[in-house]
Amino acid sequence: MTENALLKSEKLYFSISEIAESFGVSTSLIRYWETEFSFLKPHKNSKGDRRFTKQNIEQLQLIYNLVKVRGFTLEGAKNELKENRKKLEIINNLHKKLGQLKIDLENLKAEL
């Protein structure tokens, strides 16, 4: 099963072994990435077993792509993700401002 197949699955939670198998990496690497990337926080059951959600799988896809596909170091991947987050915040803020500007212009047009 690939990570895309996991995202299409009806299941809500996936075990670490399912995740590792889908990415073709070891479970210890998944656990290591969990310690290195603070945003990656799978749920844990009462026994402490990790239960990954589809959001966690998407996060792992980002990490995997940066580290394994594009060849980033862990520090480089962290910096890239941080930069992408900043860019996304700027875009979201701009989108909000443009939306408000559109509303203001429509109200102004209605007053004319």
Secondary structure, 3 states (H helix, E strand, C coil): CCHHHHHHCCCCCECHHHHHHHHCCCHHHHHHHHHHCCCCCCEECCCCCEEECHHHHHHHHHHHHHHHHCCCCHHHHHHHHHHHHHHHHHHHHHHHHHHHHHHHHHHHHHHC
